[in-house]
């Protein structure tokens, strides 16, 4: 059989239309398109795609089921390793993981694994009323395990522990479960009620209890969970939600916000919906400082809120850390990119509101520790960009509250919890994984860390 090196195209909203709404950009595959794309998989004897998946989804197996039009079986296979297929199919950087390792990508285009996973996940949401697709717990233990945070790491860890039979409770600081899936990723990339909440319900159906509005470290401490409430192990998956700023002059001006706050207001609090009374200020021109996926999410959100939207980034386009797909979509939607530009100050008017951002031009010098060429200031290149608000998308670090209130829990110089390769921390019975350990990373890497920690917690409890 001849190998097809060209992937099946997927339909998207017209850029000029989608830049004015928060509906999902990508429509996903139809049944016919999914079957056509699935037929491209050559079912390798040694599938590199599985090795490259942080949660080890059995990709050729689920695709083979799909080629036989057995979507229910494909969903069962995925559920063995991943209860969030519709989420992962949308936001995983497949190009660097499963698809990046696909053998077809050597001579042509890799199999669209993400789109196929999304198709199966969406089918399951629409067609399976209960969680009978997931392996049921073999027994129900009275041993209690607490999970701090309901983001990707916490959900993955909780799901695996529940399948093992433990009594699992997730403690979430916000009023809705999901962590970054709820507050960080825009509706036009990841629908909340249609996708995120449905897949979280799949975790609940395993017997996992989710307690919201609980600030671990204030409402309850880890010591209290273990010593008073009877939890025999704790997994910290609280993420990295503390925003970073530049420390430049004028950064405290009205109209300067972190991308974290900007996106939380837009996503979790639905500031884009006129029926919600959530304030979010953009003004006529928003400048977003940064070049990662969060920066792309923020600038594309600002555009949809009606403002002119500009990215300012100190390196060249080749060094942008954001996914190529997100950069491509942003350009299609009319986002302005100012590369090799670095802010030096925020200029405010007499009332303290942003009126411009002062910048300098940069040029690339020698590579730094990360392998990227270091930006160097061009002498005498200072200029100003008029704007009404500035969003800082410079990365995040873990909130220190948990480490400050938990004796014996070691952190490194970046404030990340120190954990070994299995997620064990310096505090006995306490494990951690995801962004709280690594700093800001991807959804799927956090899920992989959660699954690894679940196995380690099981081993710890069995040998305790």
C-alpha positions in Angstrom: 0.0 0.0 0.0 1.3 3.4 -1.0 2.2 5.8 1.9 0.4 9.1 2.0 2.7 11.8 3.1 0.1 14.7 2.9 -2.1 15.2 6.0 -5.8 15.8 5.7 -6.5 19.5 6.1 -8.7 20.8 8.9 -11.2 23.7 8.5 -10.9 26.9 10.5 -12.9 30.1 11.0 -12.1 32.8 8.6 -9.4 35.0 10.3 -11.3 38.3 9.8 -14.4 36.8 11.3 -12.8 35.0 14.3 -10.8 38.0 15.3 -14.1 39.5 16.4 -15.5 36.6 18.4 -14.5 34.0 21.0 -15.8 30.9 19.2 -13.3 28.2 18.6 -10.8 28.8 15.8 -10.4 25.2 14.6 -13.5 23.2 13.7 -11.8 19.8 14.0 -12.2 16.8 11.8 -15.5 15.5 10.5 -15.9 11.7 10.6 -14.8 11.3 7.0 -11.8 13.5 7.5 -10.8 11.6 10.7 -11.0 8.3 8.9 -9.0 9.6 6.0 -6.3 10.9 8.2 -6.2 7.8 10.4 -5.6 5.7 7.3 -2.3 7.4 6.9 -0.8 5.8 10.0 1.6 2.9 9.0 1.3 1.3 12.5 5.1 1.2 13.2 6.5 -1.8 15.1 8.4 0.5 17.3 6.1 3.6 17.6 8.3 6.6 18.4 5.1 8.7 18.9 4.3 6.7 22.1 7.7 7.2 23.5 7.4 10.9 22.8 4.1 11.2 24.6 4.5 12.3 28.2 1.5 10.2 29.3 2.3 7.3 26.9 -1.0 7.2 25.1 -1.1 4.0 22.9 -1.3 6.1 19.7 -1.1 3.4 17.0 -3.7 1.3 18.8 -6.3 4.0 19.1 -5.7 5.1 15.5 -6.1 1.5 14.3 -9.4 1.3 16.1 -10.4 4.5 14.4 -9.6 3.1 10.9 -12.2 0.4 11.6 -14.7 3.1 12.5 -14.7 1.8 16.1 -14.5 5.2 17.9 -15.8 3.7 21.1 -12.8 1.3 21.2 -10.4 4.2 20.3 -11.8 6.2 23.3 -11.3 3.2 25.6 -7.7 2.9 24.5 -6.9 6.6 25.1 -8.7 6.6 28.4 -6.2 4.0 29.7 -3.6 6.7 29.9 -5.4 10.0 29.4 -8.8 11.2 30.6 -8.4 14.6 28.9 -8.2 13.8 25.2 -10.3 16.7 24.0 -8.1 19.1 26.0 -4.8 17.5 24.9 -5.9 17.3 21.3 -6.3 21.0 21.3 -3.4 22.4 23.4 -0.6 19.9 23.4 2.5 20.9 21.4 2.2 17.8 19.3 4.8 19.1 16.8 7.5 18.7 19.5 6.2 15.4 20.9 4.1 12.7 19.3 3.8 14.3 15.8 7.4 15.5 16.0 8.5 11.8 16.3 6.2 10.4 13.6 8.2 8.6 11.0 6.1 10.1 8.2 7.4 13.5 9.1 10.9 12.5 7.8 9.7 12.6 4.2 6.4 14.5 4.5 3.8 15.5 7.0 3.3 13.6 10.2 0.0 12.0 11.1 -2.3 14.6 12.7 -2.3 12.7 16.0 -3.6 15.7 18.0 -6.6 16.3 15.7 -7.4 12.5 15.8 -7.2 12.5 19.6 -9.5 15.6 19.7 -12.0 13.9 17.3 -12.2 10.8 19.6 -12.4 12.9 22.8 -15.2 15.1 21.3 -17.1 12.0 20.1 -16.9 10.5 23.6 -18.3 13.7 25.2 -21.2 13.7 22.8 -21.9 10.0 22.8 -20.9 8.4 26.2 -23.2 9.4 29.1 -21.1 7.9 31.9 -17.5 7.1 32.4 -17.8 3.5 31.4 -15.0 4.1 29.0 -12.4 4.3 31.8 -11.0 1.4 33.8 -13.0 1.1 37.0 -11.2 0.9 40.3 -10.4 -2.7 41.2 -11.3 -2.0 44.9 -12.2 0.9 47.0 -9.6 1.7 49.7 -10.2 3.7 52.8 -6.7 5.2 52.4 -7.1 8.9 51.7 -4.9 11.0 49.4 -5.1 14.7 49.0 -4.3 16.6 45.8 -3.5 20.3 45.9 -4.7 22.0 42.7 -7.1 20.8 40.0 -5.0 21.7 37.0 -3.5 19.1 34.6 -1.0 17.6 37.0 -3.6 17.3 39.8 -6.3 15.8 37.6 -3.9 13.2 36.1 -2.6 12.2 39.5 -6.1 12.0 41.0 -7.5 9.9 38.1 -4.7 7.3 38.3 -5.0 7.1 42.1 -8.7 6.7 41.9 -8.3 3.9 39.4 -6.0 2.2 41.9 -8.8 2.4 44.4 -7.7 5.2 46.7 -10.1 7.8 48.2 -9.0 10.9 46.5 -9.9 14.6 47.3 -8.7 17.5 45.2 -8.5 20.9 46.9 -8.8 23.8 44.4 -8.3 27.5 45.3 -10.7 28.9 42.7 -14.5 28.4 42.4 -14.1 26.2 39.3 -11.9 23.2 38.8 -9.4 23.0 36.0 -6.5 25.4 36.9 -4.8 26.8 33.9 -7.3 25.0 31.6 -10.0 27.3 33.1 -8.2 30.6 33.7 -5.2 30.6 31.3 -6.3 29.3 27.9 -8.8 31.4 25.9 -12.2 30.1 24.9 -11.3 30.3 21.2 -8.6 27.7 21.8 -10.2 25.6 24.5 -14.0 25.9 25.1 -14.7 25.7 28.9 -18.3 24.3 29.3 -18.3 22.2 26.2 -14.8 20.6 26.7 -13.0 21.4 29.9 -15.8 20.8 32.4 -17.0 17.7 30.6 -13.6 16.1 30.8 -13.2 17.1 34.5 -16.6 15.3 35.1 -14.9 12.1 33.8 -12.4 12.4 36.7 -15.3 13.0 39.2 -17.0 9.9 37.9 -14.0 7.9 39.0 -15.0 8.8 42.6 -12.7 11.8 42.9 -14.1 14.6 45.2 -13.2 18.1 44.2 -13.4 20.8 46.9 -13.3 24.4 45.5 -12.6 27.7 47.2 -9.9 26.2 49.4 -6.5 27.9 49.8 -4.1 25.3 50.9 -1.7 27.2 53.2 -4.5 29.4 54.5 -7.9 27.6 54.6 -6.1 24.4 55.6 -2.4 23.5 55.7 -0.7 20.4 54.5 0.1 19.5 58.1 -3.6 19.7 59.0 -4.6 17.6 56.0 -2.2 14.9 57.1 -2.2 15.1 60.9 -5.8 16.1 61.5 -7.8 15.0 58.5 -6.3 11.6 57.9 -4.8 12.0 54.5 -1.8 9.6 54.3 -0.2 11.2 51.3 -0.4 14.6 49.5 0.3 15.6 45.9 1.1 19.2 45.3 0.1 20.2 41.7 -0.6 23.9 42.4 1.1 25.1 39.3 3.0 28.3 38.8 0.6 31.2 39.0 2.8 34.0 40.4 3.5 36.5 37.5 6.8 38.1 36.8 7.4 41.7 35.9 10.3 43.6 34.4 10.9 46.0 37.3 11.1 49.0 34.9 10.1 52.6 35.6 6.3 53.2 35.4 5.4 49.5 35.7 2.9 50.3 38.5 0.9 52.7 36.3 -2.8 52.2 35.7 -3.3 50.0 32.7 -0.3 47.7 33.3 -1.4 44.1 34.2 0.1 40.6 34.2 -1.1 38.2 31.5 -2.2 36.0 34.3 -4.7 38.6 35.6 -5.7 39.6 32.0 -6.5 36.1 30.9 -8.2 35.1 34.2 -10.6 38.0 33.9 -11.3 37.1 30.2 -11.5 33.3 30.6 -12.6 32.3 34.1 -14.7 35.4 34.7 -15.9 35.7 31.1 -15.1 39.4 30.8 -15.6 39.1 27.0 -19.3 38.3 27.6 -21.5 41.4 28.0 -23.8 39.5 30.3 -21.0 39.2 32.9 -20.2 42.1 35.1 -16.4 41.6 35.0 -14.2 44.7 34.4 -11.3 44.3 31.9 -9.6 47.3 30.5 -7.8 47.4 27.1 -8.3 50.9 25.7 -7.6 51.5 22.0 -4.1 49.8 21.9 -2.8 47.0 23.9 0.9 46.1 23.9 1.8 42.6 25.1 5.4 42.1 26.2 6.6 38.5 25.6 6.8 35.9 23.0 5.4 32.7 24.5 2.1 30.9 24.2 0.7 33.0 27.0 1.7 36.2 25.2 -0.1 34.9 22.1 -3.2 34.1 24.1 -3.2 37.5 25.7 -2.7 39.5 22.5 -5.3 37.5 20.5 -7.7 38.1 23.4 -7.0 41.8 23.3 -7.7 41.9 19.6 -11.1 40.2 20.1 -12.0 42.7 22.8 -11.7 45.4 20.1 -8.3 46.9 20.6 -5.3 47.2 18.3 -3.0 44.5 19.6 0.8 44.4 19.4 3.5 41.9 20.5 6.8 43.4 21.7 9.6 40.8 21.9 13.3 41.3 22.5 14.5 38.6 20.2 13.8 37.8 16.5 10.8 35.8 15.2 13.0 32.7 14.9 13.5 32.7 18.7 9.8 33.1 19.5 9.1 30.3 22.1 5.3 30.2 21.2 3.9 27.4 19.0 4.2 28.1 15.3 0.5 27.5 15.0 -0.3 30.2 17.5 2.0 32.7 15.8 0.5 31.9 12.4 -3.0 32.4 13.8 -2.1 35.6 15.4 -0.6 37.0 12.2 -3.7 35.9 10.3 -5.9 37.9 12.8 -4.0 41.1 12.3 -1.7 41.1 15.3 1.3 43.5 14.9 4.7 42.0 15.8 7.6 44.2 16.9 10.6 42.0 17.0 14.0 42.8 18.5 12.3 45.4 20.7 12.7 45.6 24.5 10.8 47.9 26.9 12.7 50.2 29.2 9.9 52.2 30.8 6.2 52.8 30.9 5.1 56.4 30.2 2.0 57.6 32.1 -0.1 60.7 31.8 -0.9 63.2 34.5 -3.6 60.9 35.9 -1.3 57.9 36.2 -2.6 56.0 33.2 -0.5 54.4 30.5 0.0 56.5 27.4 3.1 54.9 25.9 5.8 52.3 26.3 9.4 53.3 25.9 11.6 50.8 24.1 15.0 50.2 22.6 15.9 48.3 19.5 17.9 45.1 20.0 20.3 43.0 17.9 21.3 39.4 18.5 24.7 38.6 20.0 26.3 35.4 21.1 24.1 32.4 22.3 23.2 32.3 26.0 22.9 29.3 28.3 19.6 28.2 26.6 21.3 28.2 23.2 19.4 31.2 21.9 21.4 34.3 20.8 21.4 36.9 23.5 19.8 40.3 22.6 22.0 43.3 22.8 20.8 46.9 22.9 21.5 49.1 19.9 23.0 52.3 21.2 20.8 55.4 20.6 17.8 53.4 19.4 15.3 54.5 22.0 11.7 55.2 20.8 8.1 55.2 22.1 5.0 53.2 21.1 1.8 55.0 22.0 -0.6 52.6 23.8 -3.4 52.6 26.4 -2.5 49.4 28.3 0.4 47.0 28.7 0.2 43.3 29.4 3.3 41.6 30.8 3.6 38.0 29.6 7.1 37.3 31.0 6.5 33.9 32.7 5.4 32.8 36.1 6.7 31.1 39.2 5.1 29.0 42.0 3.2 30.9 44.7 5.4 30.5 47.9 2.4 30.1 50.2 2.5 26.3 50.4 6.2 26.1 50.9 6.1 28.8 53.5 3.5 27.0 55.6 4.8 23.4 55.2 7.7 22.5 57.4 10.5 20.4 55.8 9.4 21.2 52.2 12.5 22.4 50.3 12.4 24.8 47.4 15.0 25.9 45.0 16.2 29.5 44.2 13.3 30.0 41.7 10.7 29.1 44.4 10.0 25.7 42.8 9.3 22.7 45.1 12.3 20.3 45.0 11.2 16.8 44.0 13.0 13.7 42.6 12.2 12.0 39.3 9.2 10.2 40.9 7.8 13.4 42.5 8.9 12.7 46.1 9.7 15.9 48.0 11.9 16.4 51.0 8.8 16.0 53.2 7.8 12.4 53.8 4.5 11.5 52.3 4.3 14.7 50.2 4.8 14.6 46.5 4.8 17.3 43.8 4.8 17.6 40.0 4.0 19.9 37.1 4.8 23.6 37.0 5.2 23.9 40.8 8.3 21.7 40.3 9.5 22.7 36.8 8.2 26.2 36.5 5.8 27.1 33.7 5.7 24.3 31.1 3.0 22.5 29.1 -0.3 20.8 30.0 0.8 17.4 28.9 4.2 17.5 30.7 2.3 18.4 33.9 -0.1 15.5 33.3 2.9 13.2 32.8 4.4 14.3 36.1 1.0 13.7 37.8 0.9 10.2 36.5 4.5 9.5 37.6 3.7 10.8 41.1 0.6 8.6 41.3 2.7 5.5 40.8 5.2 6.7 43.4 2.4 7.5 45.9 0.9 4.0 45.4 4.3 2.4 46.0 4.9 4.6 49.1 1.5 3.8 50.6 1.9 0.0 50.0 5.3 0.0 51.7 4.6 2.5 54.4 
